[in-house]
Amino acid sequence: MTQKVYEIIDYMDSSSFKKRLDEIKEKIKNDSDAQKLIKKFEEAKELYEKYNYKDEFIKAKIDMIKNPFIKEYISLQNRINLLSVQINNRINLITKGITNKK
């Protein structure tokens, strides 16, 4: 079973999702507008956590998500996270079946 886990990891590392995610990360890194939005969001998040400034935090988050690179990055991350949850659920079903047999 360990071998299968490594095969899944290798598959995900070489997948088009991962490649596109890496491309988008590079575009975000090189896009000054995206960087400004991220910085503004991080500052608003800090103020929200310290002083509960909710409105500024929500506005900064909405503005950041409107950026096409960031929007695609978040979408890809969500898809990868969903895939990870599905894989974990299947592994749990398999291991539960194995551990329950006597």
CYANA upper distance limits for C-alpha pairs under 8 A (distance plus 0.5 A):
  1 MET  CA      5 VAL  CA      7.02
  2 THR  CA      6 TYR  CA      6.96
  3 GLN  CA      7 GLU  CA      6.72
  4 LYS  CA      8 ILE  CA      6.70
  5 VAL  CA      9 ILE  CA      6.75
  6 TYR  CA     10 ASP  CA      6.57
  7 GLU  CA     11 TYR  CA      6.52
  8 ILE  CA     12 MET  CA      6.62
  9 ILE  CA     13 ASP  CA      6.60
 10 ASP  CA     14 SER  CA      6.78
 11 TYR  CA     15 SER  CA      6.43
 12 MET  CA     17 PHE  CA      8.12
 12 MET  CA     18 LYS  CA      7.14
 13 ASP  CA     18 LYS  CA      6.39
 13 ASP  CA     19 LYS  CA      8.38
 14 SER  CA     18 LYS  CA      7.11
 14 SER  CA     19 LYS  CA      7.53
 15 SER  CA     19 LYS  CA      6.90
 16 SER  CA     20 ARG  CA      6.43
 17 PHE  CA     21 LEU  CA      6.50
 17 PHE  CA     76 LEU  CA      7.23
 17 PHE  CA     80 ILE  CA      8.07
 18 LYS  CA     22 ASP  CA      6.66
 19 LYS  CA     23 GLU  CA      6.79
 20 ARG  CA     24 ILE  CA      6.62
 21 LEU  CA     25 LYS  CA      6.61
 21 LEU  CA     73 TYR  CA      6.73
 21 LEU  CA     76 LEU  CA      7.07
 21 LEU  CA     77 GLN  CA      8.23
 22 ASP  CA     26 GLU  CA      6.82
 23 GLU  CA     27 LYS  CA      6.83
 24 ILE  CA     28 ILE  CA      6.58
 24 ILE  CA     69 PHE  CA      6.62
 24 ILE  CA     70 ILE  CA      8.32
 24 ILE  CA     72 GLU  CA      8.03
 24 ILE  CA     73 TYR  CA      6.68
 25 LYS  CA     29 LYS  CA      6.60
 25 LYS  CA     73 TYR  CA      7.70
 26 GLU  CA     30 ASN  CA      6.75
 27 LYS  CA     31 ASP  CA      6.47
 27 LYS  CA     69 PHE  CA      7.53
 28 ILE  CA     32 SER  CA      8.45
 28 ILE  CA     34 ALA  CA      6.29
 28 ILE  CA     35 GLN  CA      7.36
 28 ILE  CA     69 PHE  CA      6.67
 28 ILE  CA     70 ILE  CA      7.40
 29 LYS  CA     34 ALA  CA      8.20
 29 LYS  CA     35 GLN  CA      7.30
 30 ASN  CA     35 GLN  CA      8.46
 31 ASP  CA     35 GLN  CA      6.78
 32 SER  CA     36 LYS  CA      6.65
 33 ASP  CA     37 LEU  CA      6.75
 34 ALA  CA     38 ILE  CA      6.65
 34 ALA  CA     64 MET  CA      7.78
 34 ALA  CA     67 ASN  CA      7.15
 34 ALA  CA     69 PHE  CA      8.14
 34 ALA  CA     70 ILE  CA      7.70
 35 GLN  CA     39 LYS  CA      6.62
 36 LYS  CA     40 LYS  CA      6.56
 37 LEU  CA     41 PHE  CA      6.55
 37 LEU  CA     60 ALA  CA      7.70
 37 LEU  CA     63 ASP  CA      7.50
 37 LEU  CA     64 MET  CA      5.67
 38 ILE  CA     42 GLU  CA      6.62
 38 ILE  CA     64 MET  CA      6.93
 39 LYS  CA     43 GLU  CA      6.69
 40 LYS  CA     44 ALA  CA      6.64
 40 LYS  CA     60 ALA  CA      6.85
 41 PHE  CA     45 LYS  CA      6.45
 41 PHE  CA     57 PHE  CA      7.18
 41 PHE  CA     60 ALA  CA      5.40
 41 PHE  CA     61 LYS  CA      6.37
 41 PHE  CA     64 MET  CA      7.52
 42 GLU  CA     46 GLU  CA      6.70
 43 GLU  CA     47 LEU  CA      6.87
 44 ALA  CA     48 TYR  CA      6.54
 44 ALA  CA     53 TYR  CA      8.07
 44 ALA  CA     56 GLU  CA      6.43
 44 ALA  CA     57 PHE  CA      5.24
 44 ALA  CA     60 ALA  CA      7.17
 45 LYS  CA     49 GLU  CA      6.61
 45 LYS  CA     57 PHE  CA      6.06
 46 GLU  CA     50 LYS  CA      6.61
 47 LEU  CA     51 TYR  CA      5.96
 47 LEU  CA     52 ASN  CA      7.07
 47 LEU  CA     53 TYR  CA      6.35
 47 LEU  CA     57 PHE  CA      8.28
 48 TYR  CA     52 ASN  CA      4.60
 48 TYR  CA     53 TYR  CA      4.85
 48 TYR  CA     54 LYS  CA      6.10
 48 TYR  CA     56 GLU  CA      8.35
 48 TYR  CA     57 PHE  CA      6.70
 49 GLU  CA     53 TYR  CA      8.25
 53 TYR  CA     57 PHE  CA      7.06
 54 LYS  CA     58 ILE  CA      6.66
 55 ASP  CA     59 LYS  CA      6.65
 56 GLU  CA     60 ALA  CA      6.54
 57 PHE  CA     61 LYS  CA      6.65
 58 ILE  CA     62 ILE  CA      6.63
 59 LYS  CA     63 ASP  CA      6.60
 60 ALA  CA     64 MET  CA      6.54
 61 LYS  CA     65 ILE  CA      6.65
 62 ILE  CA     66 LYS  CA      6.88
 63 ASP  CA     67 ASN  CA      7.68
 64 MET  CA     70 ILE  CA      7.50
 65 ILE  CA     70 ILE  CA      6.48
 65 ILE  CA     71 LYS  CA      5.67
 66 LYS  CA     70 ILE  CA      8.04
 66 LYS  CA     71 LYS  CA      6.88
 67 ASN  CA     71 LYS  CA      6.43
 68 PRO  CA     72 GLU  CA      6.60
 69 PHE  CA     73 TYR  CA      6.61
 70 ILE  CA     74 ILE  CA      6.62
 71 LYS  CA     75 SER  CA      6.72
 72 GLU  CA     76 LEU  CA      6.63
 73 TYR  CA     77 GLN  CA      6.61
 74 ILE  CA     78 ASN  CA      6.59
 75 SER  CA     79 ARG  CA      6.82
 76 LEU  CA     80 ILE  CA      6.71
 77 GLN  CA     81 ASN  CA      6.54
 78 ASN  CA     82 LEU  CA      6.59
 79 ARG  CA     83 LEU  CA      6.71
 80 ILE  CA     84 SER  CA      6.64
 81 ASN  CA     85 VAL  CA      6.74
 82 LEU  CA     86 GLN  CA      6.72
 83 LEU  CA     87 ILE  CA      6.68
 84 SER  CA     88 ASN  CA      6.64
 85 VAL  CA     89 ASN  CA      6.60
 86 GLN  CA     90 ARG  CA      6.80
 87 ILE  CA     91 ILE  CA      6.68
 88 ASN  CA     92 ASN  CA      6.57
 89 ASN  CA     93 LEU  CA      6.73
 90 ARG  CA     94 ILE  CA      6.68
 91 ILE  CA     95 THR  CA      6.52
 92 ASN  CA     96 LYS  CA      6.27
 93 LEU  CA     97 GLY  CA      6.62
 94 ILE  CA     98 ILE  CA      6.83
 95 THR  CA     99 THR  CA      6.52
 96 LYS  CA    100 ASN  CA      6.44
 97 GLY  CA    101 LYS  CA      6.97
